[in-house]
Amino acid sequence: MTVLLYATIWTALLLFAAAEAGRTRLAAGNVPAHWAWAAWNVGGALTLVHLLVALDLRYGWNHGAAAAETARRSAEVYGVGWRGSIYVNYLFVVCWFAESWRWRRAAGGRAPSATGTWLLRLFFLIVIVNGAIVFAVHDAGRVAGVLIVAVLLWSWTAPGGVGRLQSNAGHAYIKSGTGKVS
């Protein structure tokens, strides 16, 4: 079952990075790749499955034990053991699906704000770096985490120049079911 635990989160993070590339760098003009939104949502669902599998297999559905272990690992890395850090994982999943909703709203012509997009990206990046690089238990996981972060940074960097960042806020989206660009 450890395979299921790790396969779900690594597949989810790969889909996260692919979806971000699909709606930025691999977009046709300002229209995200047709598969990007589906990849985003499957990745979010796999992240939720990962949390449930971890809570079941690692902690026997004992949330207190999960919170204590997360705090212990945080203390090992950062010197501060905060039992509330497990809620950051839950917030990550909520934000993942909230971003899916924002993405779909943008298809209706309501583009998300650039500030909101970048704050969300920063939060995602912090959680991914912590989970996939800092807290990874194997070197292969750390390497995979670095590659995922590299794809995200590449995706979020405008093609016009290194260091110039782009936001999805200005992107056009295909309206669901119409095939028309908004």
PAMARNU-923218 format. One line per 3 residues: their letters; for each residue z, x, y of N, C-alpha, C. Coordinates in pm, 1 decimal. Atoms other than C-alpha are relative to their C-alpha. Example, Ala and Ser with C-alpha at 12.3 -4.5 7.8 and 13.67 -1.06 7.14 Angstrom:
<rs>
as	0.0 89.0 -119.0 780.0 1230.0 -450.0 0.0 90.0 120.0 | -6.0 -82.0 -119.0 714.0 1367.0 -106.0 73.0 -77.0 109.0;
</rs>
This chain:
<rs>
mtv	0.0 79.7 -119.6 0.0 0.0 0.0 0.0 84.6 127.0 | 7.2 -88.3 -115.6 28.5 299.3 231.9 -143.7 9.4 49.4 | 141.8 -3.0 -37.3 -352.0 305.9 224.1 -31.5 -118.6 91.2;
lly	22.6 118.4 -82.7 -357.5 -49.5 362.9 62.1 17.4 138.4 | -69.1 -21.5 -126.5 -107.9 46.2 632.3 -84.0 87.2 93.8 | 76.6 -91.3 -83.9 -317.6 335.9 759.5 -144.5 -44.5 18.7;
ati	139.9 43.6 -10.9 -662.6 190.8 686.9 -16.1 -107.4 106.4 | 11.6 106.8 -99.3 -593.9 -113.6 902.1 4.0 54.9 142.2 | -11.6 -47.4 -138.4 -485.6 78.3 1211.0 -111.9 95.7 36.1;
wta	107.8 -93.6 -33.8 -745.4 355.2 1188.7 -133.4 -72.8 15.7 | 121.9 79.7 -15.8 -1024.9 103.3 1136.2 5.5 -76.6 131.8 | -16.1 72.7 -126.3 -886.6 -100.5 1426.7 -28.2 90.3 119.7;
lll	20.5 -91.2 -112.5 -881.9 202.3 1657.0 -144.6 46.0 10.0 | 143.0 -33.3 -2.1 -1234.3 300.3 1555.0 -80.6 -114.7 60.3 | 68.5 116.2 -56.1 -1349.1 -53.8 1634.5 29.5 -14.3 149.4;
faa	-35.6 1.6 -141.7 -1161.6 -38.8 1966.5 -92.1 93.8 77.4 | 83.7 -99.5 -68.4 -1347.1 279.2 2064.3 -147.5 -39.7 -3.2 | 139.8 42.1 11.0 -1680.6 147.2 1936.7 -29.1 -115.1 95.9;
aea	20.1 114.3 -88.8 -1639.0 -178.8 2128.9 -2.6 43.5 146.3 | 1.4 -50.2 -137.3 -1554.6 7.2 2448.9 -131.5 72.0 29.6 | 129.7 -65.6 -19.0 -1864.0 222.6 2402.1 -110.7 -105.1 8.5;
grt	101.1 104.7 1.4 -2065.2 -92.3 2328.8 -7.4 -80.0 128.1 | 5.8 75.4 -125.2 -1969.7 -254.8 2654.4 -10.0 88.6 122.4 | 16.9 -91.0 -113.3 -2003.5 55.4 2869.7 -121.8 88.9 -22.7;
rla	106.1 -99.1 18.1 -2214.5 350.2 2756.1 -120.9 -51.3 -77.5 | 109.7 46.8 84.6 -2423.0 167.0 2494.8 -54.5 -135.0 44.8 | 47.1 127.9 -53.5 -2479.7 -142.6 2707.6 -146.0 13.8 42.8;
agn	139.0 4.2 -46.1 -2839.3 -241.7 2779.9 2.7 -44.8 145.7 | -17.6 31.5 -141.6 -2832.1 -222.5 3156.0 146.0 -31.2 22.0 | -138.2 42.4 -18.9 -2520.2 -416.8 3241.7 45.0 -98.6 -105.5;
vpa	-32.8 96.3 104.9 -2518.0 -625.9 2924.2 56.5 75.7 -120.0 | -59.9 -68.5 115.1 -2277.2 -509.8 2652.2 -81.2 -21.1 -127.7 | 66.1 12.8 130.3 -2415.2 -447.9 2303.9 47.1 -129.1 -66.4;
hwa	-30.6 131.8 57.0 -2427.8 -777.1 2111.3 115.5 2.6 -99.9 | -103.4 -12.4 102.6 -2183.0 -651.1 1847.9 136.3 39.6 56.8 | -121.6 -59.4 -55.6 -1918.0 -514.3 2086.3 117.7 -97.5 0.9;
waa	-110.2 95.5 -7.8 -1712.3 -832.1 2136.9 56.6 -30.0 -138.8 | -46.1 24.8 137.2 -1698.2 -901.0 1761.7 79.9 120.0 -51.5 | -72.3 -120.5 42.6 -1594.3 -539.2 1694.8 137.5 4.5 64.4;
wnv	-127.5 1.7 -72.6 -1323.0 -573.6 1959.4 99.4 -93.6 -68.4 | -89.7 99.9 58.7 -1178.3 -886.8 1799.5 40.4 32.6 -143.0 | -35.8 -41.6 135.9 -1192.7 -758.4 1442.5 103.4 112.6 8.2;
gga	-98.6 -106.8 -19.5 -1010.2 -446.6 1563.2 136.4 -53.6 38.4 | -126.9 61.6 -38.2 -743.7 -660.2 1728.4 67.5 -67.0 -118.1 | -56.1 66.7 118.6 -698.7 -865.1 1411.7 55.1 102.1 -98.9;
ltl	-48.6 -104.1 91.0 -665.8 -547.8 1204.4 128.3 64.9 52.1 | -123.6 -53.4 -57.6 -400.4 -419.3 1444.8 116.8 -93.0 -28.9 | -103.3 98.0 33.5 -204.0 -738.2 1394.4 36.9 9.2 -148.0;
vhl	-26.3 -17.1 143.7 -241.9 -698.8 1016.1 81.9 126.6 -23.1 | -74.4 -125.4 11.9 -120.2 -339.2 1050.6 148.3 -19.5 33.4 | -139.5 24.5 -37.7 195.3 -453.1 1231.7 73.1 -80.0 -107.1;
lva	-61.9 82.2 104.0 264.9 -716.3 967.0 21.8 78.3 -128.9 | -13.9 -82.5 120.6 202.1 -474.4 679.1 113.7 100.1 17.9 | -108.1 -96.2 -26.7 431.8 -216.5 840.9 135.8 -68.2 -6.2;
ldl	-126.3 72.0 0.8 704.5 -472.4 894.3 39.9 -40.0 -142.0 | -27.5 37.6 138.9 673.9 -584.8 532.0 29.7 122.2 -87.1 | -11.0 -111.3 94.9 619.4 -257.9 343.1 101.7 105.8 40.8;
ryg	-89.6 -106.6 -45.2 815.9 -13.6 556.3 142.5 -48.7 25.1 | -130.6 45.2 -46.6 1101.5 -232.1 674.6 50.8 -125.9 -68.3 | -45.4 117.7 73.7 1123.9 -526.1 432.8 28.7 -119.5 89.9;
wnh	-13.0 108.5 -97.4 1083.5 -772.6 721.8 130.0 8.7 80.6 | -121.9 -21.6 -77.1 1393.9 -623.3 885.2 -39.1 58.2 136.6 | 43.2 -43.5 -132.5 1304.1 -609.6 1253.7 97.3 101.4 60.6;
gaa	-99.0 -95.0 -50.0 1628.2 -429.4 1339.2 -25.0 140.3 -52.7 | 29.8 -130.3 59.0 1539.6 -149.2 1097.6 -127.0 59.2 61.8 | 124.2 -47.0 -62.0 1188.8 -127.0 1245.3 27.3 50.3 141.8;
aae	-33.5 -40.7 -136.4 1329.9 -108.9 1599.3 78.3 131.4 -0.3 | -80.4 -122.1 9.3 1581.8 157.8 1494.9 -86.5 120.8 -36.3 | 87.8 -110.2 40.8 1314.5 371.0 1324.9 -94.3 40.0 113.1;
tar	87.8 -29.7 -113.4 1080.1 342.3 1622.0 77.6 77.4 106.7 | -84.8 -70.3 -96.9 1365.2 449.4 1850.7 30.1 142.4 -47.8 | -27.9 -133.3 55.2 1450.3 740.5 1618.6 -119.9 92.4 17.4;
rsa	121.7 -82.0 -14.3 1088.8 863.1 1619.0 -24.6 34.7 146.0 | 15.4 -26.4 -143.6 1073.7 829.2 1997.9 96.7 109.0 44.7 | -99.8 -101.3 -34.9 1394.3 1034.5 2026.5 -42.3 137.9 -50.5;
evy	48.0 -128.0 53.7 1243.3 1305.5 1804.5 -104.7 62.2 90.9 | 111.3 -50.2 -79.9 937.7 1335.5 2024.9 37.5 18.9 146.6 | -24.1 -0.5 -143.5 1068.1 1255.7 2372.9 144.7 25.9 39.7;
gvg	-140.4 -20.6 -31.0 1442.8 1300.5 2346.6 71.1 -126.2 46.7 | -57.9 127.8 -40.8 1502.2 934.8 2433.9 -30.6 -102.0 -108.9 | 18.0 99.5 104.0 1557.9 673.5 2164.7 26.9 -139.4 53.5;
wrg	-12.2 133.8 -55.7 1493.7 330.4 2310.6 -41.3 -101.8 -105.5 | 28.6 99.1 104.1 1515.9 42.1 2060.6 -106.9 -100.5 42.9 | 101.8 92.0 -49.2 1287.1 -164.5 2280.0 -142.1 52.6 -11.4;
siy	135.3 -56.7 7.1 995.6 71.3 2222.4 -88.0 -70.8 -102.3 | 80.6 73.5 97.1 885.2 -138.8 1924.3 -76.0 -113.9 68.2 | 66.1 109.8 -71.7 801.1 -415.3 2172.1 -126.7 46.2 71.1;
vny	123.5 -53.8 -57.1 540.4 -186.6 2326.2 -114.3 -21.1 -98.7 | 102.6 24.6 101.7 352.5 -217.6 1996.2 -45.4 -145.3 2.0 | 34.0 142.2 -5.8 367.4 -595.1 2019.9 -80.1 -30.8 126.7;
lfv	71.9 19.2 -125.3 256.9 -584.2 2383.0 -143.4 53.2 -11.1 | 132.7 -56.8 22.7 -37.4 -365.7 2276.3 -92.1 -104.2 -63.6 | 82.3 102.5 66.9 -162.9 -641.5 2043.9 -26.9 -116.8 94.1;
vcw	17.9 110.3 -95.5 -106.8 -910.6 2307.0 -104.7 38.8 104.9 | 97.5 -46.3 -99.7 -300.3 -703.6 2562.6 -139.8 10.3 -58.8 | 130.3 -9.7 67.1 -579.1 -642.7 2309.2 -68.1 -136.7 1.3;
fae	58.8 134.2 2.8 -633.1 -1016.9 2269.4 -16.7 -58.0 140.2 | 17.2 44.2 -138.9 -579.6 -1083.2 2640.7 -128.1 59.0 58.2 | 124.0 -62.6 -46.1 -860.4 -838.5 2711.2 -121.0 -69.1 -61.2;
swr	108.4 76.8 61.9 -1078.6 -1029.7 2465.2 -25.4 -128.0 79.3 | 11.1 121.4 -80.3 -1007.7 -1343.9 2665.3 -63.5 31.2 135.9 | 59.0 -40.0 -128.9 -1084.9 -1163.4 2994.1 -148.4 29.3 -14.8;
wrr	138.7 -34.4 27.7 -1406.4 -1036.5 2842.4 -82.8 -127.8 -11.5 | 71.0 126.3 18.6 -1508.3 -1389.7 2739.3 -9.8 -76.3 131.4 | 4.4 64.7 -132.4 -1415.8 -1525.7 3083.9 -108.4 62.6 85.1;
aag	103.0 -68.8 -76.9 -1645.1 -1263.5 3235.1 -138.8 -51.3 -37.9 | 128.0 56.4 43.0 -1928.0 -1416.5 3030.4 -30.0 -127.8 76.9 | 17.6 120.4 -79.7 -1873.4 -1729.1 3237.9 -15.8 30.1 148.6;
gra	23.4 -37.7 -138.5 -1927.1 -1535.2 3559.5 124.5 40.4 76.2 | -124.2 -39.1 -66.5 -1563.3 -1448.9 3636.8 36.0 142.4 -43.1 | -21.7 -140.3 34.8 -1558.9 -1071.0 3631.7 145.5 39.5 24.4;
psa	-138.3 -45.8 -19.4 -1216.4 -910.0 3583.1 7.1 102.8 112.9 | -16.4 -95.9 -109.4 -1076.5 -700.5 3865.3 -3.5 142.6 -54.3 | 4.7 -141.1 38.4 -1136.1 -327.8 3854.9 140.5 55.3 -18.0;
tgt	-137.9 -48.5 10.6 -765.0 -264.6 3913.5 62.4 -43.9 -131.0 | -53.4 50.6 126.3 -665.1 -486.0 3621.3 -61.1 70.6 -119.0 | 69.3 -69.7 109.6 -925.7 -322.0 3400.0 57.2 139.4 -19.3;
wll	-49.5 -136.5 12.3 -800.4 27.6 3479.1 147.0 6.6 -39.9 | -140.1 2.6 43.5 -433.0 -62.8 3442.2 8.3 -28.2 -149.5 | 1.7 30.5 142.6 -508.5 -212.7 3102.9 -49.3 119.4 -80.9;
rlf	51.2 -119.4 68.9 -713.4 91.7 3001.4 107.2 108.8 -6.1 | -106.4 -100.3 -1.7 -426.8 318.8 3106.1 106.4 -32.9 -103.8 | -98.0 41.7 100.1 -182.0 117.6 2896.0 -53.2 25.3 -141.1;
fli	59.3 -22.6 132.3 -417.9 123.7 2595.7 -1.4 148.9 -33.3 | 8.8 -143.9 23.0 -469.1 497.7 2635.3 136.8 59.8 -32.1 | -135.0 -50.9 24.8 -94.8 569.3 2652.1 46.3 -36.8 -140.9;
viv	-44.1 43.8 132.9 -24.5 364.3 2339.5 -80.4 70.4 -108.7 | 82.9 -65.2 102.1 -319.0 511.4 2146.9 35.4 147.5 -11.9 | -37.4 -142.3 5.8 -229.1 868.9 2240.8 133.8 15.9 -71.4;
nga	-130.5 -9.4 65.6 131.4 809.8 2137.4 -8.7 -31.0 -148.5 | 6.4 40.7 140.2 49.4 630.9 1813.5 -89.9 86.3 -85.0 | 99.6 -70.0 81.0 -254.6 826.4 1702.3 8.6 151.5 8.5;
ivf	-7.7 -145.7 -13.9 -172.8 1175.5 1825.4 144.0 47.1 -9.0 | -138.1 -46.6 -4.9 194.6 1220.1 1908.4 76.6 -37.2 -126.2 | -77.2 46.5 114.3 337.5 1010.3 1624.0 -75.4 8.6 -133.4;
avh	75.1 -12.3 125.3 65.5 1081.7 1366.0 76.4 90.5 -95.9 | -78.3 -76.3 97.4 221.3 1209.9 1046.3 -83.2 107.0 -71.1 | 87.0 -99.4 63.9 -79.7 1411.5 925.4 -92.0 60.6 104.8;
dag	92.5 -64.7 -93.5 -304.5 1661.4 1100.2 -132.4 -74.3 8.4 | 125.4 75.5 -1.0 -608.9 1456.2 997.8 12.0 -119.6 94.2 | -22.9 111.5 -91.9 -457.8 1163.5 1186.6 -3.9 44.4 144.1;
rva	3.0 -51.8 -136.9 -409.2 1375.6 1495.1 -143.5 29.7 43.4 | 140.3 -29.3 -30.9 -770.2 1492.8 1478.8 -76.3 -129.5 25.5 | 65.4 129.8 -19.4 -891.2 1134.3 1438.4 43.4 -61.7 133.2;
gvl	-49.9 52.2 -126.7 -670.7 1031.2 1730.9 -65.6 67.2 119.0 | 65.9 -73.6 -108.3 -816.3 1303.2 1952.4 -145.5 -45.4 13.4 | 139.3 45.2 -4.7 -1169.3 1193.3 1858.0 -11.9 -140.6 58.9;
iva	1.7 135.6 -55.1 -1092.6 829.0 1935.7 23.2 3.5 150.5 | -26.7 -12.1 -144.5 -946.0 923.9 2273.3 -122.0 60.3 70.4 | 120.0 -60.2 -59.7 -1252.9 1140.7 2341.8 -111.0 -103.7 16.7;
vll	101.4 105.7 -10.5 -1485.2 846.5 2268.9 36.4 -96.5 111.5 | -42.5 90.3 -107.5 -1278.4 624.8 2499.0 -25.4 62.4 137.1 | 21.9 -65.4 -128.9 -1287.9 876.2 2781.5 -148.3 11.8 31.3;
wsw	145.5 -3.8 -17.0 -1662.9 921.7 2728.0 -52.3 -137.8 39.2 | 43.9 137.1 -28.1 -1708.0 543.8 2731.0 34.5 -41.7 141.5 | -48.1 43.0 -130.0 -1511.2 504.1 3051.1 -49.2 89.7 114.0;
tap	53.7 -90.2 -101.3 -1695.4 783.2 3234.2 -144.2 -39.4 27.5 | 134.1 45.2 -38.2 -2005.0 675.9 3425.7 -105.5 103.6 -37.2 | 107.5 -92.3 35.5 -2336.8 826.0 3311.8 -44.5 87.7 116.1;
ggv	49.2 -72.3 -117.0 -2402.7 945.0 3668.1 69.5 131.5 28.8 | -66.9 -126.0 -30.1 -2156.6 1229.4 3663.6 135.2 9.4 -66.2 | -127.7 -23.8 64.6 -1856.9 1383.0 3500.0 111.1 -33.1 98.0;
grl	-114.7 31.8 -82.7 -1532.8 1244.0 3631.6 -12.6 -129.1 78.9 | 16.2 128.5 -68.7 -1683.8 934.8 3793.0 25.2 -110.5 -99.7 | -38.7 101.5 96.2 -1523.5 641.1 3622.1 -59.8 -133.9 36.9;
qsn	54.4 132.8 -24.5 -1671.8 297.6 3580.9 93.0 -105.2 -54.3 | -79.6 113.4 42.5 -1507.4 -37.6 3540.4 -91.8 -107.1 -54.1 | 77.9 111.8 51.3 -1627.5 -334.5 3340.5 -11.9 -111.2 103.3;
agh	-4.3 109.7 -96.7 -1559.8 -547.5 3647.7 -137.6 -28.8 58.1 | 131.3 21.3 -59.1 -1911.8 -496.9 3778.6 -108.1 -29.8 -102.1 | 100.4 21.3 103.2 -2086.1 -554.5 3447.4 -37.7 -145.8 -11.8;
ayi	45.9 135.7 30.8 -2296.1 -859.2 3374.4 23.8 -24.1 -148.9 | -24.8 34.8 137.9 -2233.4 -1041.6 3049.0 -94.6 -111.2 -41.9 | 82.2 109.0 51.9 -2440.5 -1267.6 2826.6 88.7 -121.2 -18.6;
ksg	-77.0 122.5 16.4 -2315.8 -1623.8 2848.3 -8.4 -43.0 -145.4 | -10.9 37.0 140.5 -2200.4 -1738.0 2507.7 -97.9 -111.7 -35.3 | 89.7 99.8 53.3 -2470.7 -1922.5 2319.0 -127.4 -23.3 81.3;
tgk	117.0 28.1 -81.8 -2725.8 -1916.8 2603.0 -100.9 111.6 -2.9 | 88.7 -115.2 -4.9 -2868.3 -1568.6 2578.4 -34.2 40.6 142.4 | 28.9 -30.3 -140.3 -2875.3 -1567.2 2961.6 104.1 95.3 55.7;
vs	-88.9 -95.7 -63.8 -2729.4 -1287.0 3165.3 60.8 -64.5 122.7 | -66.5 53.1 -119.1 -2470.0 -1387.3 3419.9 34.6 113.7 92.7;
</rs>
